[in-house]
Amino acid sequence: MIVSNIIPLDNKRSKIFIDGEFAFILYRGEIKNFKLCTGEEISSPVFDEICNIVIPKRAKIRAMNLLQKRDYTEYKLREKLKEGFYPEPIIDDTIEYLKSYRYIDDERFAEDYTRYHMESRSRNRIRQDLMQKGIRTDIIDRIIENAYREEKNNPELDICVSLLRKKHYDPDTITYEEKQKLMAFLYRKGFGNEVITKALSLDTSGI
């Protein structure tokens, strides 16, 4: 195996190419310690140490540092690791390691996200948000269904009423055109026809 190129990525790291193909990212100090030079051979023991020890350890540390700042779904964490040029097999191993300790848990993430936002966002908006975060639709639908079933009140209706109150909605004086605009406004927020119709039938001024 020949180090075919060493291309600086930033002022600390470089991309290492082996036999013409990108292999991994190393810091300048590591390149020096492993005595890697363009056009020279890299021994199998050195290559194995980098691929099986150095890079996997760094991927785990990077992932843990990210998770210390906020929660990530599996999909979003994979995206962050890909941005760091970690090879796919190492990303897979890192994800499995994190899942084994429940450092990442899409079901827990979906449940926490749903319960936190159900007082301020529509059910459809929450579902779309979770889908964009890469969570499987079967998990999303089950978590959302359970969360709303356990609620005694109707969070979506409460949100609609609150929004209508802020718009100074009065069912006795509103014109047809104004009502259509309000309905379109609520549709864009992700609320369904049944909830919107019920909210518009209420006297929000007295709620």
DRENVO-656148 format. One record per atom (N, C-alpha, C): residue number from 0; residue in three letters; chain; atom name; y, z, x. Coordinates in steps of 0.1 Angstrom, whole numbers, plus 5000, padded with zeros to 4 digits. Atoms other than C-alpha are relative to their C-alpha. Layout:
residues N
   sese   voke   mipa   vexza      Y      Z      X
    NUM    ala      A      CA      Y      Z      X
...
***
This chain:
residues 207
   sese   voke   mipa   vexza      Y      Z      X
      0    met      A       N   4988   5000   5008
      0    met      A      CA   5000   5000   5000
      0    met      A       C   5012   5000   5009
      1    ile      A       N   4988   5001   4992
      1    ile      A      CA   5034   4990   5013
      1    ile      A       C   5012   5004   4992
      2    val      A       N   4987   4997   5007
      2    val      A      CA   5068   5004   5004
      2    val      A       C   5009   4987   5001
      3    ser      A       N   4993   5013   5000
      3    ser      A      CA   5084   4971   4994
      3    ser      A       C   5015   5001   4999
      4    asn      A       N   4986   4998   5002
      4    asn      A      CA   5118   4985   4985
      4    asn      A       C   5004   5014   4997
      5    ile      A       N   4995   4987   5003
      5    ile      A      CA   5139   5016   4983
      5    ile      A       C   5014   4998   4995
      6    ile      A       N   4987   5004   5006
      6    ile      A      CA   5169   5011   4959
      6    ile      A       C   5007   5013   4995
      7    pro      A       N   4993   4988   5005
      7    pro      A      CA   5195   5039   4954
      7    pro      A       C   5003   5000   4985
      8    leu      A       N   4998   4999   5015
      8    leu      A      CA   5197   5051   4918
      8    leu      A       C   5014   5007   4998
      9    asp      A       N   4987   4993   4999
      9    asp      A      CA   5226   5075   4925
      9    asp      A       C   5002   5006   5014
     10    asn      A       N   4998   4995   4986
     10    asn      A      CA   5239   5095   4954
     10    asn      A       C   4990   5010   5005
     11    lys      A       N   5011   4990   4996
     11    lys      A      CA   5208   5118   4954
     11    lys      A       C   4986   4993   4999
     12    arg      A       N   5013   5005   5002
     12    arg      A      CA   5179   5097   4942
     12    arg      A       C   4999   4985   5002
     13    ser      A       N   5002   5014   4998
     13    ser      A      CA   5163   5063   4948
     13    ser      A       C   4987   4996   4993
     14    lys      A       N   5012   5006   5006
     14    lys      A      CA   5138   5040   4931
     14    lys      A       C   4991   4995   5011
     15    ile      A       N   5009   5004   4990
     15    ile      A      CA   5107   5035   4952
     15    ile      A       C   4991   4989   4994
     16    phe      A       N   5009   5011   5004
     16    phe      A      CA   5088   5002   4949
     16    phe      A       C   4988   4999   5010
     17    ile      A       N   5012   5001   4992
     17    ile      A      CA   5052   4999   4961
     17    ile      A       C   4994   4987   4997
     18    asp      A       N   5006   5014   5002
     18    asp      A      CA   5037   4964   4966
     18    asp      A       C   5008   4992   4990
     19    gly      A       N   4992   5008   5009
     19    gly      A      CA   5066   4949   4947
     19    gly      A       C   5002   5005   4986
     20    glu      A       N   4998   4995   5014
     20    glu      A      CA   5064   4971   4916
     20    glu      A       C   5006   5014   5001
     21    phe      A       N   4994   4987   5000
     21    phe      A      CA   5084   5002   4907
     21    phe      A       C   4989   5010   4998
     22    ala      A       N   5011   4990   5000
     22    ala      A      CA   5064   5033   4913
     22    ala      A       C   5006   5014   4995
     23    phe      A       N   4995   4986   5004
     23    phe      A      CA   5086   5065   4910
     23    phe      A       C   5014   5001   5006
     24    ile      A       N   4987   4996   4995
     24    ile      A      CA   5119   5081   4917
     24    ile      A       C   4999   5012   5009
     25    leu      A       N   5000   4989   4991
     25    leu      A      CA   5124   5104   4947
     25    leu      A       C   5014   5003   5005
     26    tyr      A       N   4988   4996   4995
     26    tyr      A      CA   5152   5124   4961
     26    tyr      A       C   5001   4996   5015
     27    arg      A       N   4999   5004   4986
     27    arg      A      CA   5166   5115   4996
     27    arg      A       C   4993   5009   5009
     28    gly      A       N   5007   4990   4991
     28    gly      A      CA   5152   5147   5011
     28    gly      A       C   4985   4997   4999
     29    glu      A       N   5015   5003   5002
     29    glu      A      CA   5117   5138   4997
     29    glu      A       C   4996   4987   5008
     30    ile      A       N   5003   5013   4993
     30    ile      A      CA   5119   5102   5011
     30    ile      A       C   4999   5003   5015
     31    lys      A       N   5000   4997   4985
     31    lys      A      CA   5127   5117   5045
     31    lys      A       C   4988   5008   5003
     32    asn      A       N   5011   4992   4997
     32    asn      A      CA   5100   5143   5043
     32    asn      A       C   4987   4992   5000
     33    phe      A       N   5012   5008   5001
     33    phe      A      CA   5074   5118   5033
     33    phe      A       C   5000   4988   5009
     34    lys      A       N   4998   5010   4990
     34    lys      A      CA   5087   5094   5059
     34    lys      A       C   4998   4986   4995
     35    leu      A       N   5001   5013   5006
     35    leu      A      CA   5090   5065   5036
     35    leu      A       C   5010   4990   5005
     36    cys      A       N   4990   5010   4995
     36    cys      A      CA   5106   5033   5049
     36    cys      A       C   4996   4987   4994
     37    thr      A       N   5003   5014   5005
     37    thr      A      CA   5109   4998   5035
     37    thr      A       C   4992   4992   5010
     38    gly      A       N   5008   5009   4992
     38    gly      A      CA   5083   4975   5048
     38    gly      A       C   4988   5007   5007
     39    glu      A       N   5011   4992   4994
     39    glu      A      CA   5060   5003   5060
     39    glu      A       C   4990   5005   4990
     40    glu      A       N   5011   4996   5008
     40    glu      A      CA   5027   5015   5047
     40    glu      A       C   5002   5015   4995
     41    ile      A       N   5001   4986   5005
     41    ile      A      CA   5024   5046   5025
     41    ile      A       C   4985   5004   4999
     42    ser      A       N   5015   4996   5000
     42    ser      A      CA   4991   5065   5030
     42    ser      A       C   4996   5004   4986
     43    ser      A       N   5006   4996   5013
     43    ser      A      CA   4968   5072   5000
     43    ser      A       C   5003   5015   4998
     44    pro      A       N   4997   4986   5003
     44    pro      A      CA   4972   5110   5005
     44    pro      A       C   5014   5003   4996
     45    val      A       N   4985   4998   5004
     45    val      A      CA   5010   5108   5004
     45    val      A       C   5002   4995   4986
     46    phe      A       N   4998   5006   5013
     46    phe      A      CA   5009   5085   4974
     46    phe      A       C   4994   5009   4989
     47    asp      A       N   5006   4991   5010
     47    asp      A      CA   4985   5108   4956
     47    asp      A       C   5008   5013   4998
     48    glu      A       N   4992   4987   5001
     48    glu      A      CA   5006   5139   4963
     48    glu      A       C   5012   4997   4992
     49    ile      A       N   4988   5003   5008
     49    ile      A      CA   5037   5122   4949
     49    ile      A       C   4996   4998   4986
     50    cys      A       N   5003   5004   5014
     50    cys      A      CA   5020   5108   4918
     50    cys      A       C   4993   5012   4993
     51    asn      A       N   5008   4990   5007
     51    asn      A      CA   4997   5138   4910
     51    asn      A       C   5006   5014   5001
     52    ile      A       N   4995   4986   4999
     52    ile      A      CA   5018   5168   4921
     52    ile      A       C   5015   5000   4999
     53    val      A       N   4985   5000   5000
     53    val      A      CA   5055   5160   4928
     53    val      A       C   5006   4996   4987
     54    ile      A       N   4994   5006   5012
     54    ile      A      CA   5064   5138   4898
     54    ile      A       C   4995   5008   4988
     55    pro      A       N   5003   4992   5012
     55    pro      A      CA   5043   5157   4872
     55    pro      A       C   5007   5013   4999
     56    lys      A       N   4993   4987   5000
     56    lys      A      CA   5058   5190   4882
     56    lys      A       C   5014   4998   4996
     57    arg      A       N   4986   5003   5003
     57    arg      A      CA   5093   5175   4881
     57    arg      A       C   5001   4997   4985
     58    ala      A       N   4999   5003   5014
     58    ala      A      CA   5086   5161   4846
     58    ala      A       C   4999   5012   4991
     59    lys      A       N   5002   4988   5007
     59    lys      A      CA   5075   5194   4833
     59    lys      A       C   5013   5009   5001
     60    ile      A       N   4987   4992   4998
     60    ile      A      CA   5106   5212   4848
     60    ile      A       C   5011   4994   4992
     61    arg      A       N   4989   5007   5008
     61    arg      A      CA   5129   5185   4833
     61    arg      A       C   4999   5003   4985
     62    ala      A       N   5002   4998   5014
     62    ala      A      CA   5113   5189   4799
     62    ala      A       C   5004   5014   4996
     63    met      A       N   4997   4986   5004
     63    met      A      CA   5116   5227   4799
     63    met      A       C   5015   5002   5001
     64    asn      A       N   4985   4998   4999
     64    asn      A      CA   5152   5225   4810
     64    asn      A       C   5007   4994   4988
     65    leu      A       N   4995   5006   5012
     65    leu      A      CA   5159   5202   4781
     65    leu      A       C   4998   5009   4988
     66    leu      A       N   5004   4991   5012
     66    leu      A      CA   5141   5225   4756
     66    leu      A       C   5008   5013   5000
     67    gln      A       N   4992   4987   4999
     67    gln      A      CA   5161   5255   4769
     67    gln      A       C   5014   4998   4993
     68    lys      A       N   4987   5003   5006
     68    lys      A      CA   5193   5238   4755
     68    lys      A       C   4999   4998   4985
     69    arg      A       N   5002   5002   5015
     69    arg      A      CA   5179   5228   4721
     69    arg      A       C   4986   4995   4998
     70    asp      A       N   5013   5005   5004
     70    asp      A      CA   5148   5218   4702
     70    asp      A       C   5000   4985   5000
     71    tyr      A       N   5002   5015   5001
     71    tyr      A      CA   5134   5183   4705
     71    tyr      A       C   4987   4997   4993
     72    thr      A       N   5012   5005   5006
     72    thr      A      CA   5109   5164   4685
     72    thr      A       C   4992   4993   5012
     73    glu      A       N   5008   5007   4990
     73    glu      A      CA   5080   5148   4705
     73    glu      A       C   5007   4986   5003
     74    tyr      A       N   4995   5014   4998
     74    tyr      A      CA   5096   5113   4700
     74    tyr      A       C   5013   5001   5009
     75    lys      A       N   4987   4999   4993
     75    lys      A      CA   5131   5124   4712
     75    lys      A       C   4998   5005   5015
     76    leu      A       N   5002   4995   4987
     76    leu      A      CA   5117   5143   4742
     76    leu      A       C   4994   4989   5009
     77    arg      A       N   5006   5012   4993
     77    arg      A      CA   5096   5112   4752
     77    arg      A       C   5011   4991   5004
     78    glu      A       N   4989   5008   4996
     78    glu      A      CA   5128   5092   4751
     78    glu      A       C   5008   5005   5011
     79    lys      A       N   4993   4994   4989
     79    lys      A      CA   5146   5116   4774
     79    lys      A       C   4993   4999   5013
     80    leu      A       N   5008   5001   4988
     80    leu      A      CA   5118   5115   4799
     80    leu      A       C   4999   4985   5005
     81    lys      A       N   5000   5014   4996
     81    lys      A      CA   5117   5077   4798
     81    lys      A       C   5013   4996   5007
     82    glu      A       N   4987   5003   4994
     82    glu      A      CA   5154   5077   4806
     82    glu      A       C   5000   5005   5015
     83    gly      A       N   5001   4995   4986
     83    gly      A      CA   5144   5096   4838
     83    gly      A       C   4990   4992   5008
     84    phe      A       N   5009   5009   4993
     84    phe      A      CA   5120   5068   4848
     84    phe      A       C   4987   5006   5003
     85    tyr      A       N   5013   4994   4998
     85    tyr      A      CA   5089   5090   4845
     85    tyr      A       C   4989   4990   4994
     86    pro      A       N   5011   5009   5005
     86    pro      A      CA   5057   5069   4842
     86    pro      A       C   4994   5005   4987
     87    glu      A       N   5006   4997   5013
     87    glu      A      CA   5040   5068   4808
     87    glu      A       C   4989   5010   5000
     88    pro      A       N   5011   4990   5000
     88    pro      A      CA   5008   5087   4818
     88    pro      A       C   5006   5014   5003
     89    ile      A       N   4995   4987   4997
     89    ile      A      CA   5029   5115   4833
     89    ile      A       C   5008   5006   4988
     90    ile      A       N   4994   4995   5012
     90    ile      A      CA   5050   5117   4801
     90    ile      A       C   4990   5005   4990
     91    asp      A       N   5011   4995   5009
     91    asp      A      CA   5018   5119   4781
     91    asp      A       C   4995   5013   5004
     92    asp      A       N   5005   4987   4995
     92    asp      A      CA   5005   5147   4802
     92    asp      A       C   5010   5011   4998
     93    thr      A       N   4990   4990   5002
     93    thr      A      CA   5038   5165   4800
     93    thr      A       C   5001   5005   4985
     94    ile      A       N   5000   4997   5015
     94    ile      A      CA   5039   5163   4762
     94    ile      A       C   4988   5008   4996
     95    glu      A       N   5012   4993   5004
     95    glu      A      CA   5004   5175   4759
     95    glu      A       C   5001   5015   5005
     96    tyr      A       N   4998   4986   4994
     96    tyr      A      CA   5012   5205   4782
     96    tyr      A       C   5009   5008   4991
     97    leu      A       N   4990   4993   5008
     97    leu      A      CA   5042   5214   4761
     97    leu      A       C   4995   5003   4986
     98    lys      A       N   5006   4998   5013
     98    lys      A      CA   5023   5210   4728
     98    lys      A       C   4990   5011   5000
     99    ser      A       N   5010   4990   4999
     99    ser      A      CA   4996   5233   4741
     99    ser      A       C   5006   5014   4999
    100    tyr      A       N   4993   4987   5000
    100    tyr      A      CA   5021   5261   4744
    100    tyr      A       C   5010   5001   4988
    101    arg      A       N   4991   5001   5012
    101    arg      A      CA   5039   5250   4712
    101    arg      A       C   5015   5000   5004
    102    tyr      A       N   4986   5001   4996
    102    tyr      A      CA   5071   5244   4732
    102    tyr      A       C   5006   4989   4991
    103    ile      A       N   4995   5010   5010
    103    ile      A      CA   5074   5213   4710
    103    ile      A       C   4990   5000   4988
    104    asp      A       N   5008   5000   5012
    104    asp      A      CA   5061   5213   4674
    104    asp      A       C   5007   4993   4989
    105    asp      A       N   4993   5008   5010
    105    asp      A      CA   5072   5186   4650
    105    asp      A       C   5000   5006   4987
    106    glu      A       N   5000   4994   5013
    106    glu      A      CA   5061   5205   4620
    106    glu      A       C   5010   5012   4999
    107    arg      A       N   4990   4989   4999
    107    arg      A      CA   5081   5236   4630
    107    arg      A       C   5014   4994   5000
    108    phe      A       N   4986   5006   5000
    108    phe      A      CA   5111   5214   4638
    108    phe      A       C   5004   4995   4987
    109    ala      A       N   4997   5006   5013
    109    ala      A      CA   5109   5196   4605
    109    ala      A       C   5003   5011   4990
    110    glu      A       N   4997   4989   5009
    110    glu      A      CA   5107   5229   4586
    110    glu      A       C   5013   5007   5002
    111    asp      A       N   4987   4994   4996
    111    asp      A      CA   5136   5245   4605
    111    asp      A       C   5011   4992   4996
    112    tyr      A       N   4989   5010   5003
    112    tyr      A      CA   5157   5214   4601
    112    tyr      A       C   5003   4999   4985
    113    thr      A       N   4999   5001   5014
    113    thr      A      CA   5150   5211   4564
    113    thr      A       C   5007   5013   4994
    114    arg      A       N   4995   4987   5006
    114    arg      A      CA   5157   5248   4555
    114    arg      A       C   5015   5002   5005
    115    tyr      A       N   4986   4998   4996
    115    tyr      A      CA   5189   5248   4576
    115    tyr      A       C   5010   4991   4993
    116    his      A       N   4991   5010   5006
    116    his      A      CA   5203   5216   4560
    116    his      A       C   4999   4998   4985
    117    met      A       N   5002   5002   5014
    117    met      A      CA   5191   5218   4525
    117    met      A       C   5011   5005   4991
    118    glu      A       N   4988   4995   5008
    118    glu      A      CA   5222   5237   4514
    118    glu      A       C   5012   4992   5002
    119    ser      A       N   4988   5008   4998
    119    ser      A      CA   5245   5210   4527
    119    ser      A       C   4997   4985   5000
    120    arg      A       N   5004   5014   5000
    120    arg      A      CA   5226   5177   4526
    120    arg      A       C   4990   4997   4990
    121    ser      A       N   5009   5004   5010
    121    ser      A      CA   5207   5157   4501
    121    ser      A       C   4986   4999   5006
    122    arg      A       N   5014   5001   4996
    122    arg      A      CA   5169   5156   4502
    122    arg      A       C   4997   4987   5007
    123    asn      A       N   5002   5013   4993
    123    asn      A      CA   5170   5119   4511
    123    asn      A       C   5006   4999   5013
    124    arg      A       N   4993   5000   4987
    124    arg      A      CA   5195   5124   4539
    124    arg      A       C   4992   5008   5010
    125    ile      A       N   5008   4992   4991
    125    ile      A      CA   5173   5151   4554
    125    ile      A       C   4988   4992   5004
    126    arg      A       N   5012   5008   4997
    126    arg      A      CA   5143   5128   4552
    126    arg      A       C   5003   4989   5010
    127    gln      A       N   4996   5010   4991
    127    gln      A      CA   5162   5100   4569
    127    gln      A       C   5003   5005   5014
    128    asp      A       N   4997   4994   4987
    128    asp      A      CA   5174   5123   4596
    128    asp      A       C   4987   5003   5008
    129    leu      A       N   5012   4996   4993
    129    leu      A      CA   5139   5135   4604
    129    leu      A       C   4992   4987   5004
    130    met      A       N   5007   5013   4996
    130    met      A      CA   5125   5099   4604
    130    met      A       C   5007   4995   5013
    131    gln      A       N   4993   5005   4988
    131    gln      A      CA   5152   5090   4629
    131    gln      A       C   4996   5008   5013
    132    lys      A       N   5004   4992   4989
    132    lys      A      CA   5140   5118   4651
    132    lys      A       C   4985   4998   5004
    133    gly      A       N   5013   5004   4996
    133    gly      A      CA   5106   5102   4652
    133    gly      A       C   4988   5008   4994
    134    ile      A       N   5011   4992   5006
    134    ile      A      CA   5086   5127   4630
    134    ile      A       C   4993   4991   4990
    135    arg      A       N   5009   5008   5009
    135    arg      A      CA   5057   5112   4610
    135    arg      A       C   5004   5003   4986
    136    thr      A       N   4996   4999   5014
    136    thr      A      CA   5065   5105   4573
    136    thr      A       C   4991   5010   4992
    137    asp      A       N   5009   4991   5008
    137    asp      A      CA   5034   5125   4561
    137    asp      A       C   5004   5014   5003
    138    ile      A       N   4996   4987   4997
    138    ile      A      CA   5047   5156   4579
    138    ile      A       C   5013   5003   4993
    139    ile      A       N   4987   4998   5007
    139    ile      A      CA   5083   5151   4566
    139    ile      A       C   4998   5002   4985
    140    asp      A       N   5001   4999   5014
    140    asp      A      CA   5072   5146   4530
    140    asp      A       C   4994   5013   4996
    141    arg      A       N   5007   4988   5003
    141    arg      A      CA   5049   5176   4530
    141    arg      A       C   5010   5012   5002
    142    ile      A       N   4991   4989   4996
    142    ile      A      CA   5075   5199   4547
    142    ile      A       C   5011   5001   4989
    143    ile      A       N   4989   5000   5009
    143    ile      A      CA   5103   5188   4524
    143    ile      A       C   4996   5004   4986
    144    glu      A       N   5005   4996   5014
    144    glu      A      CA   5082   5191   4492
    144    glu      A       C   4998   5015   4999
    145    asn      A       N   5003   4986   5000
    145    asn      A      CA   5071   5226   4501
    145    asn      A       C   5013   5008   5000
    146    ala      A       N   4988   4993   4999
    146    ala      A      CA   5106   5237   4510
    146    ala      A       C   5008   5000   4987
    147    tyr      A       N   4992   5001   5013
    147    tyr      A      CA   5122   5225   4477
    147    tyr      A       C   4992   5007   4989
    148    arg      A       N   5008   4994   5010
    148    arg      A      CA   5093   5238   4457
    148    arg      A       C   5002   5015   5000
    149    glu      A       N   4998   4986   4999
    149    glu      A      CA   5099   5273   4470
    149    glu      A       C   5014   5005   4996
    150    glu      A       N   4986   4996   5004
    150    glu      A      CA   5136   5273   4461
    150    glu      A       C   5001   5002   4985
    151    lys      A       N   4998   4997   5014
    151    lys      A      CA   5144   5290   4428
    151    lys      A       C   5011   4991   4994
    152    asn      A       N   4990   5009   5005
    152    asn      A      CA   5176   5270   4424
    152    asn      A       C   4998   4986   5004
    153    asn      A       N   5001   5014   4996
    153    asn      A      CA   5182   5233   4428
    153    asn      A       C   5011   4997   5011
    154    pro      A       N   4990   5002   4990
    154    pro      A      CA   5200   5229   4462
    154    pro      A       C   5008   4987   4999
    155    glu      A       N   4993   5012   5001
    155    glu      A      CA   5209   5193   4456
    155    glu      A       C   5010   5000   4989
    156    leu      A       N   4990   4999   5011
    156    leu      A      CA   5225   5200   4423
    156    leu      A       C   5012   5009   5004
    157    asp      A       N   4989   4991   4996
    157    asp      A      CA   5245   5228   4438
    157    asp      A       C   5010   4993   5009
    158    ile      A       N   4991   5007   4991
    158    ile      A      CA   5258   5205   4465
    158    ile      A       C   5008   4990   4993
    159    cys      A       N   4993   5010   5008
    159    cys      A      CA   5267   5178   4440
    159    cys      A       C   5011   5006   4992
    160    val      A       N   4990   4993   5007
    160    val      A      CA   5286   5203   4419
    160    val      A       C   5011   5004   5009
    161    ser      A       N   4990   4996   4990
    161    ser      A      CA   5304   5215   4450
    161    ser      A       C   5009   4988   5004
    162    leu      A       N   4993   5012   4996
    162    leu      A      CA   5314   5180   4460
    162    leu      A       C   5009   4995   4988
    163    leu      A       N   4992   5004   5012
    163    leu      A      CA   5326   5172   4424
    163    leu      A       C   5012   5009   4998
    164    arg      A       N   4989   4991   5001
    164    arg      A      CA   5347   5203   4424
    164    arg      A       C   5011   4997   5010
    165    lys      A       N   4990   5003   4990
    165    lys      A      CA   5364   5193   4456
    165    lys      A       C   5007   4987   4996
    166    lys      A       N   4994   5013   5005
    166    lys      A      CA   5371   5159   4440
    166    lys      A       C   5008   5002   4987
    167    his      A       N   4992   4996   5013
    167    his      A      CA   5387   5178   4410
    167    his      A       C   4994   4992   4988
    168    tyr      A       N   5006   5007   5011
    168    tyr      A      CA   5362   5162   4387
    168    tyr      A       C   5001   5008   4986
    169    asp      A       N   4998   4995   5014
    169    asp      A      CA   5369   5168   4349
    169    asp      A       C   4994   4990   4991
    170    pro      A       N   5007   5009   5009
    170    pro      A      CA   5344   5152   4325
    170    pro      A       C   5008   4996   4988
    171    asp      A       N   4992   5003   5012
    171    asp      A      CA   5370   5153   4297
    171    asp      A       C   5012   4990   5003
    172    thr      A       N   4988   5009   4997
    172    thr      A      CA   5398   5133   4315
    172    thr      A       C   4997   4989   5009
    173    ile      A       N   5003   5011   4991
    173    ile      A      CA   5380   5111   4340
    173    ile      A       C   4998   4987   4994
    174    thr      A       N   5002   5013   5005
    174    thr      A      CA   5381   5074   4335
    174    thr      A       C   4987   4994   5004
    175    tyr      A       N   5013   5006   4997
    175    tyr      A      CA   5351   5051   4336
    175    tyr      A       C   5000   4995   5014
    176    glu      A       N   5000   5005   4986
    176    glu      A      CA   5362   5035   4369
    176    glu      A       C   4999   5012   5010
    177    glu      A       N   5000   4989   4991
    177    glu      A      CA   5368   5069   4385
    177    glu      A       C   4986   5006   5000
    178    lys      A       N   5013   4994   5001
    178    lys      A      CA   5334   5081   4373
    178    lys      A       C   4990   4991   5008
    179    gln      A       N   5009   5009   4993
    179    gln      A      CA   5317   5050   4388
    179    gln      A       C   5002   5002   5015
    180    lys      A       N   4997   4997   4986
    180    lys      A      CA   5335   5057   4421
    180    lys      A       C   4993   5013   5005
    181    leu      A       N   5007   4987   4997
    181    leu      A      CA   5322   5093   4421
    181    leu      A       C   4985   4998   5001
    182    met      A       N   5014   5002   4999
    182    met      A      CA   5287   5082   4414
    182    met      A       C   4996   4992   5013
    183    ala      A       N   5003   5007   4988
    183    ala      A      CA   5288   5057   4442
    183    ala      A       C   5002   5009   5013
    184    phe      A       N   4997   4991   4989
    184    phe      A      CA   5302   5084   4465
    184    phe      A       C   4987   5009   5002
    185    leu      A       N   5012   4991   5000
    185    leu      A      CA   5272   5107   4456
    185    leu      A       C   4988   4992   5004
    186    tyr      A       N   5011   5009   4996
    186    tyr      A      CA   5247   5078   4460
    186    tyr      A       C   5000   4999   5015
    187    arg      A       N   4999   5002   4985
    187    arg      A      CA   5260   5072   4496
    187    arg      A       C   4996   5013   5007
    188    lys      A       N   5004   4988   4994
    188    lys      A      CA   5254   5109   4503
    188    lys      A       C   4985   5002   4999
    189    gly      A       N   5015   4999   5001
    189    gly      A      CA   5217   5103   4494
    189    gly      A       C   4995   5007   4988
    190    phe      A       N   5005   4993   5012
    190    phe      A      CA   5215   5120   4460
    190    phe      A       C   4994   4990   4990
    191    gly      A       N   5007   5009   5009
    191    gly      A      CA   5192   5105   4434
    191    gly      A       C   5008   5000   4986
    192    asn      A       N   4993   5002   5013
    192    asn      A      CA   5203   5093   4399
    192    asn      A       C   4998   5012   4991
    193    glu      A       N   5003   4989   5009
    193    glu      A      CA   5187   5123   4381
    193    glu      A       C   5010   5012   5003
    194    val      A       N   4991   4989   4996
    194    val      A      CA   5207   5149   4401
    194    val      A       C   5014   4997   4998
    195    ile      A       N   4986   5004   5003
    195    ile      A      CA   5239   5129   4399
    195    ile      A       C   5004   5001   4986
    196    thr      A       N   4998   5000   5014
    196    thr      A      CA   5236   5125   4362
    196    thr      A       C   5002   5014   4995
    197    lys      A       N   4999   4986   5004
    197    lys      A      CA   5230   5162   4357
    197    lys      A       C   5013   5007   5005
    198    ala      A       N   4988   4994   4995
    198    ala      A      CA   5259   5172   4379
    198    ala      A       C   5012   4995   4993
    199    leu      A       N   4988   5005   5007
    199    leu      A      CA   5283   5149   4361
    199    leu      A       C   5001   5005   4986
    200    ser      A       N   5000   4995   5014
    200    ser      A      CA   5272   5164   4328
    200    ser      A       C   5005   5014   4999
    201    leu      A       N   4995   4986   5000
    201    leu      A      CA   5284   5199   4339
    201    leu      A       C   5015   5001   5001
    202    asp      A       N   4986   4997   4999
    202    asp      A      CA   5318   5213   4336
    202    asp      A       C   5002   5008   5013
    203    thr      A       N   5000   4994   4986
    203    thr      A      CA   5323   5219   4374
    203    thr      A       C   5012   5010   5001
    204    ser      A       N   4989   4991   4999
    204    ser      A      CA   5356   5238   4368
    204    ser      A       C   4996   5014   4997
    205    gly      A       N   5004   4987   5004
    205    gly      A      CA   5338   5267   4353
    205    gly      A       C   4988   5006   5007
    206    ile      A       N   5012   4995   4993
    206    ile      A      CA   5309   5270   4378
    206    ile      A       C   5003   5006   5013
***
